[in-house]
Amino acid sequence: MSGIAGNGCEIVVPFNERKSLDEIETSLRKTYKKHIWSKFVRAIKDYKMIEEGDKIAVAISGGKDSMLMAKLFQELKRHGQMNFELEFVVMDPGYHPQVKELLISNCEYLNIPITIFESGIFDIVDKIAKDYPCYMCARMRRGALYNRAKELGCNKLALGHHYNDVIETTMLNVLYGGNFKTMLPKLKSDNFEGIELIRPLYYVEEMHIKRFIQSAGIWPLNCACMVAAKKIGNKRYEIKEMIENIKKDFSDVEKSIFNAARNVNMNSIIGWEKDGVKHSFLDEYDVEENVGSDESTEV
Protein backbone atom coordinates (compact mmCIF):
# COMPACT_ATOMS: atom_id res chain seq x y z
CA MET A 1 0.00 0.00 0.00
CA SER A 2 1.36 3.44 -0.86
CA GLY A 3 0.34 7.01 -1.55
CA ILE A 4 1.60 10.15 -3.23
CA ALA A 5 2.44 13.08 -0.98
CA GLY A 6 1.68 16.00 -3.26
CA ASN A 7 5.08 16.40 -4.90
CA GLY A 8 5.49 13.07 -6.65
CA CYS A 9 7.04 11.47 -3.59
CA GLU A 10 5.85 7.94 -2.98
CA ILE A 11 5.30 7.14 0.67
CA VAL A 12 5.56 3.44 1.33
CA VAL A 13 3.13 2.34 4.01
CA PRO A 14 4.17 -0.89 5.75
CA PHE A 15 1.62 -3.64 6.08
CA ASN A 16 2.11 -4.03 9.83
CA GLU A 17 0.63 -1.84 12.53
CA ARG A 18 3.08 0.53 14.18
CA LYS A 19 4.92 -1.05 17.11
CA SER A 20 5.79 0.69 20.34
CA LEU A 21 9.14 2.45 20.59
CA ASP A 22 10.36 -0.07 23.15
CA GLU A 23 9.46 -2.99 20.84
CA ILE A 24 11.23 -1.32 17.90
CA GLU A 25 14.42 -0.69 19.86
CA THR A 26 14.45 -4.15 21.42
CA SER A 27 13.93 -5.85 18.04
CA LEU A 28 17.16 -4.33 16.71
CA ARG A 29 19.26 -6.20 19.26
CA LYS A 30 17.14 -9.38 19.27
CA THR A 31 14.98 -10.09 16.21
CA TYR A 32 17.41 -8.34 13.83
CA LYS A 33 20.61 -9.03 15.75
CA LYS A 34 22.13 -11.28 13.09
CA HIS A 35 21.20 -9.37 9.93
CA ILE A 36 21.29 -5.75 11.12
CA TRP A 37 22.74 -5.06 14.57
CA SER A 38 25.76 -7.39 14.34
CA LYS A 39 26.63 -6.21 10.83
CA PHE A 40 26.34 -2.58 11.89
CA VAL A 41 28.72 -3.16 14.80
CA ARG A 42 31.09 -5.27 12.69
CA ALA A 43 31.44 -2.62 9.99
CA ILE A 44 32.24 0.01 12.63
CA LYS A 45 34.91 -2.25 14.14
CA ASP A 46 36.35 -3.53 10.84
CA TYR A 47 36.86 -0.05 9.43
CA LYS A 48 37.46 1.83 12.71
CA MET A 49 34.58 4.21 12.00
CA ILE A 50 34.15 5.44 15.58
CA GLU A 51 36.80 6.47 18.07
CA GLU A 52 36.65 7.69 21.63
CA GLY A 53 35.50 11.29 21.83
CA ASP A 54 34.01 11.48 18.32
CA LYS A 55 31.14 13.84 17.60
CA ILE A 56 29.08 12.34 14.77
CA ALA A 57 26.54 14.11 12.59
CA VAL A 58 23.98 11.45 11.63
CA ALA A 59 22.33 12.54 8.38
CA ILE A 60 18.61 11.76 8.22
CA SER A 61 16.67 12.06 4.97
CA GLY A 62 13.50 10.41 6.21
CA GLY A 63 14.10 7.28 4.15
CA LYS A 64 14.27 3.76 5.53
CA ASP A 65 18.09 3.61 5.60
CA SER A 66 18.77 6.80 7.53
CA MET A 67 15.92 6.17 9.99
CA LEU A 68 17.34 2.74 10.80
CA MET A 69 20.87 4.15 11.07
CA ALA A 70 19.71 6.77 13.58
CA LYS A 71 18.14 4.12 15.83
CA LEU A 72 21.23 1.92 15.57
CA PHE A 73 23.44 4.80 16.68
CA GLN A 74 21.16 5.46 19.64
CA GLU A 75 21.33 1.80 20.65
CA LEU A 76 25.12 1.76 20.24
CA LYS A 77 25.50 4.81 22.46
CA ARG A 78 23.14 3.31 25.04
CA HIS A 79 24.63 -0.18 25.13
CA GLY A 80 28.10 0.20 23.61
CA GLN A 81 31.47 0.69 25.25
CA MET A 82 32.63 3.86 23.45
CA ASN A 83 32.18 7.46 24.50
CA PHE A 84 30.93 9.61 21.59
CA GLU A 85 28.38 12.32 20.86
CA LEU A 86 25.58 12.37 18.28
CA GLU A 87 23.87 15.13 16.31
CA PHE A 88 20.87 14.03 14.24
CA VAL A 89 20.77 16.34 11.24
CA VAL A 90 17.99 16.79 8.67
CA MET A 91 18.80 18.84 5.60
CA ASP A 92 15.59 20.12 3.97
CA PRO A 93 16.35 20.45 0.24
CA GLY A 94 12.83 21.69 -0.47
CA TYR A 95 10.45 19.05 0.81
CA HIS A 96 6.73 19.38 0.19
CA PRO A 97 5.08 20.42 3.51
CA GLN A 98 3.30 17.06 3.82
CA VAL A 99 6.55 15.18 3.31
CA LYS A 100 8.36 17.32 5.87
CA GLU A 101 5.52 16.82 8.33
CA LEU A 102 5.72 13.04 7.93
CA LEU A 103 9.49 13.07 8.41
CA ILE A 104 9.18 15.10 11.62
CA SER A 105 6.36 12.88 12.87
CA ASN A 106 8.43 9.72 12.30
CA CYS A 107 11.42 11.16 14.14
CA GLU A 108 9.27 12.29 17.06
CA TYR A 109 7.72 8.84 17.36
CA LEU A 110 11.12 7.15 17.19
CA ASN A 111 12.51 9.60 19.75
CA ILE A 112 15.17 10.92 17.36
CA PRO A 113 16.01 14.53 18.37
CA ILE A 114 16.59 16.10 14.97
CA THR A 115 17.76 19.58 13.98
CA ILE A 116 16.51 20.79 10.58
CA PHE A 117 18.19 23.28 8.27
CA GLU A 118 17.01 24.57 4.89
CA SER A 119 19.05 24.41 1.68
CA GLY A 120 16.67 24.90 -1.28
CA ILE A 121 18.72 22.42 -3.31
CA PHE A 122 15.75 21.00 -5.26
CA ASP A 123 15.05 24.37 -6.88
CA ILE A 124 18.71 24.96 -7.69
CA VAL A 125 19.18 21.51 -9.25
CA ASP A 126 16.03 21.90 -11.34
CA LYS A 127 17.56 25.02 -12.90
CA ILE A 128 21.16 23.95 -13.44
CA ALA A 129 21.01 20.17 -13.96
CA LYS A 130 17.86 19.32 -15.84
CA ASP A 131 19.26 16.23 -17.61
CA TYR A 132 21.17 14.65 -14.72
CA PRO A 133 19.59 15.99 -11.52
CA CYS A 134 20.38 13.05 -9.22
CA TYR A 135 24.17 13.35 -9.54
CA MET A 136 24.19 17.10 -8.97
CA CYS A 137 21.65 16.86 -6.15
CA ALA A 138 23.72 14.20 -4.36
CA ARG A 139 26.87 16.34 -4.57
CA MET A 140 25.13 19.46 -3.32
CA ARG A 141 23.36 17.64 -0.49
CA ARG A 142 26.65 16.07 0.57
CA GLY A 143 28.33 19.48 0.62
CA ALA A 144 25.49 21.00 2.66
CA LEU A 145 25.70 18.17 5.18
CA TYR A 146 29.48 18.48 5.49
CA ASN A 147 29.12 22.19 6.12
CA ARG A 148 26.42 21.67 8.74
CA ALA A 149 28.48 18.98 10.47
CA LYS A 150 31.42 21.37 10.69
CA GLU A 151 29.19 24.12 12.09
CA LEU A 152 28.02 21.74 14.81
CA GLY A 153 31.59 20.86 15.75
CA CYS A 154 31.36 17.29 14.44
CA ASN A 155 34.39 15.43 13.15
CA LYS A 156 32.37 12.72 11.40
CA LEU A 157 29.35 12.59 9.09
CA ALA A 158 27.39 9.32 8.92
CA LEU A 159 25.40 8.44 5.80
CA GLY A 160 22.96 5.55 5.40
CA HIS A 161 24.43 3.81 2.36
CA HIS A 162 24.06 0.05 2.68
CA TYR A 163 25.54 -3.17 1.23
CA ASN A 164 23.45 -3.04 -1.95
CA ASP A 165 24.36 0.61 -2.55
CA VAL A 166 28.03 -0.45 -2.56
CA ILE A 167 27.36 -3.18 -5.11
CA GLU A 168 25.23 -1.00 -7.37
CA THR A 169 27.76 1.85 -7.28
CA THR A 170 30.53 -0.56 -8.29
CA MET A 171 28.52 -1.81 -11.26
CA LEU A 172 27.47 1.72 -12.27
CA ASN A 173 31.14 2.68 -12.51
CA VAL A 174 32.09 -0.45 -14.45
CA LEU A 175 29.22 -0.39 -16.94
CA TYR A 176 28.62 3.35 -17.37
CA GLY A 177 31.78 5.03 -16.11
CA GLY A 178 34.31 2.70 -17.68
CA ASN A 179 36.30 2.48 -14.44
CA PHE A 180 36.52 0.31 -11.34
CA LYS A 181 35.54 2.38 -8.33
CA THR A 182 33.49 1.38 -5.36
CA MET A 183 31.82 3.12 -2.42
CA LEU A 184 34.32 3.22 0.45
CA PRO A 185 33.25 2.53 4.06
CA LYS A 186 34.87 5.80 5.13
CA LEU A 187 36.80 8.66 3.59
CA LYS A 188 38.21 12.04 4.53
CA SER A 189 36.65 15.13 3.00
CA ASP A 190 38.79 17.06 0.53
CA ASN A 191 36.88 20.31 0.99
CA PHE A 192 36.01 20.21 4.70
CA GLU A 193 39.16 19.72 6.75
CA GLY A 194 38.77 17.55 9.80
CA ILE A 195 35.53 15.89 8.65
CA GLU A 196 35.39 12.18 7.88
CA LEU A 197 32.46 10.47 6.16
CA ILE A 198 31.45 7.06 7.51
CA ARG A 199 28.97 4.44 6.24
CA PRO A 200 28.07 2.15 9.17
CA LEU A 201 25.40 0.22 7.20
CA TYR A 202 28.14 -1.00 4.86
CA TYR A 203 27.42 -4.69 5.57
CA VAL A 204 23.65 -4.44 6.02
CA GLU A 205 21.55 -5.77 3.14
CA GLU A 206 18.64 -3.69 1.91
CA MET A 207 16.16 -6.55 2.18
CA HIS A 208 16.63 -6.68 5.96
CA ILE A 209 16.27 -2.91 6.25
CA LYS A 210 12.93 -3.16 4.46
CA ARG A 211 11.80 -5.99 6.72
CA PHE A 212 12.69 -4.05 9.84
CA ILE A 213 10.87 -0.93 8.63
CA GLN A 214 7.76 -2.91 7.66
CA SER A 215 7.78 -4.85 10.92
CA ALA A 216 8.11 -1.63 12.91
CA GLY A 217 5.20 -0.05 11.05
CA ILE A 218 7.22 3.07 10.17
CA TRP A 219 6.24 5.09 7.09
CA PRO A 220 9.54 6.06 5.42
CA LEU A 221 9.98 8.41 2.48
CA ASN A 222 11.08 6.81 -0.78
CA CYS A 223 12.00 9.95 -2.67
CA ALA A 224 11.06 13.53 -2.00
CA CYS A 225 12.44 14.98 -5.20
CA MET A 226 10.01 16.41 -7.72
CA VAL A 227 12.92 17.07 -10.10
CA ALA A 228 13.80 13.38 -10.34
CA ALA A 229 10.13 12.45 -10.53
CA LYS A 230 9.94 14.30 -13.85
CA LYS A 231 12.80 12.35 -15.39
CA ILE A 232 12.47 9.09 -17.27
CA GLY A 233 14.87 6.32 -16.34
CA ASN A 234 17.35 5.94 -13.54
CA LYS A 235 20.59 4.04 -14.07
CA ARG A 236 20.77 2.85 -10.47
CA TYR A 237 17.35 1.21 -10.75
CA GLU A 238 18.44 -0.38 -14.03
CA ILE A 239 21.50 -1.84 -12.30
CA LYS A 240 19.33 -3.07 -9.41
CA GLU A 241 17.03 -4.85 -11.85
CA MET A 242 19.96 -6.30 -13.77
CA ILE A 243 21.45 -7.79 -10.59
CA GLU A 244 18.10 -9.27 -9.60
CA ASN A 245 17.90 -10.98 -13.00
CA ILE A 246 21.43 -12.38 -12.68
CA LYS A 247 20.59 -13.73 -9.21
CA LYS A 248 18.07 -16.08 -10.81
CA ASP A 249 21.00 -18.10 -12.18
CA PHE A 250 23.80 -16.99 -9.83
CA SER A 251 22.55 -16.50 -6.28
CA ASP A 252 25.89 -15.24 -4.94
CA VAL A 253 26.44 -12.53 -7.53
CA GLU A 254 26.03 -9.71 -4.98
CA LYS A 255 28.63 -11.22 -2.69
CA SER A 256 31.05 -11.64 -5.61
CA ILE A 257 30.66 -8.02 -6.74
CA PHE A 258 31.10 -6.74 -3.17
CA ASN A 259 34.22 -8.86 -2.60
CA ALA A 260 35.75 -7.92 -5.97
CA ALA A 261 36.77 -4.52 -4.58
CA ARG A 262 38.53 -6.26 -1.66
CA ASN A 263 40.37 -8.77 -3.84
CA VAL A 264 41.95 -6.64 -6.56
CA ASN A 265 45.08 -8.32 -7.96
CA MET A 266 47.41 -5.47 -8.93
CA ASN A 267 49.51 -7.90 -10.99
CA SER A 268 46.56 -8.30 -13.34
CA ILE A 269 45.45 -4.69 -13.73
CA ILE A 270 46.23 -2.73 -16.91
CA GLY A 271 46.05 0.70 -15.34
CA TRP A 272 45.08 2.52 -12.17
CA GLU A 273 45.00 5.96 -10.63
CA LYS A 274 46.44 6.95 -7.26
CA ASP A 275 46.22 10.46 -5.79
CA GLY A 276 45.36 11.89 -9.20
CA VAL A 277 48.32 10.23 -10.93
CA LYS A 278 47.65 7.57 -13.56
CA HIS A 279 49.78 4.44 -13.66
CA SER A 280 50.21 1.59 -16.15
CA PHE A 281 51.39 -1.97 -15.73
CA LEU A 282 54.04 -1.04 -18.29
CA ASP A 283 55.66 1.34 -15.78
CA GLU A 284 57.28 -1.61 -14.02
CA TYR A 285 56.93 -4.26 -16.70
CA ASP A 286 60.63 -4.33 -17.65
CA VAL A 287 61.91 -3.23 -14.23
CA GLU A 288 61.13 -6.42 -12.35
CA GLU A 289 60.01 -9.92 -13.18
CA ASN A 290 56.45 -10.11 -14.43
CA VAL A 291 54.61 -12.15 -11.80
CA GLY A 292 51.14 -11.96 -13.31
CA SER A 293 49.33 -15.12 -14.28
CA ASP A 294 49.46 -15.98 -17.99
CA GLU A 295 46.41 -18.18 -17.72
CA SER A 296 43.42 -16.64 -19.42
CA THR A 297 40.21 -16.17 -17.46
CA GLU A 298 38.26 -15.05 -20.48
CA VAL A 299 35.08 -16.86 -21.42
C-alpha positions, 0 to 999 in steps of 0.5 A: 500500500502506498500514496503520493504526498503531493510532490510526486514522492511515494510514501511506502506504508508498511503492512504491519501496525506501528509497534511501540518504541520499546518494541522497535528498539528491542527488536534491533538487538534481538529479532534483527541481531544477526542481519542488522545489529551485528553487521552494523557493529562489525562494519564500525569495528572492521573499518574503525569508524568510531573512536573515543570522543568522536562527535558524529553528525547522523544525516537523516533524509526520512528514508528507511536507511537513515531512519534505521541508522539513527536508531542503531546509533542510539542503541550503540550509544546506550549499550556500547562501550565507546564514548561519543556524541551524536547530532541528528541532522535533517537537511531540507532540500525543499520538501513538500510540507506534507513530506516534511511533516511526515518526516518530523512525525516519524522522528518524534515517534522514534525519539530521534532529536533532529535539527533541521536546516534549509538548503533549497537544493531541489530548486537549484538543481532543477535550474542547473542540472535538468538532464542529470539531476540526481548526480548534482543533487547528491553532490550538493546535499553532501556538501550542505551536510558536510558544512552543517556537520562542521558548524556543529563541531562534528568530526564525522558525518554518517550516511545511510548507504548500505551493502546493496548501494556499494554493489550498485555503485561498483557496477554503475562505474564499471558499466557506465563510467568505464572504471573500477571504483566502489563506495568506500566505508569511510573517507576524509573530505577534501573540501572540509578539513577535519571531517570524515564520512562514515557508512556504518550500514556498509554490511547491512543488506537492503532486504533486511532494512525493508523488513525491519521498517515494515515490521516496525510499522514506520512510514519512510519516504522513498524519494522527496524529489520532484525534479527526479520524478519528472525524469524518465529512467534511472541508471541505479534502478536499471542496475538493481534490476539487472542484478536481480535478473542475474541472481536467478541463475547466480545466487551469490552474484552480490557477494562476488561483486562486493568482494571484488573490490577487496580482492583486486590483484594489482599484478593483473590490472592494466592501469590505475590511478592513485592520488590523481596520478595515472599508472600503467602496468608497463611502468614496471613491466621491464623493471622487475620480473612479471609475476602476473598469471598468464592463464586466461580467465576469459570466457 
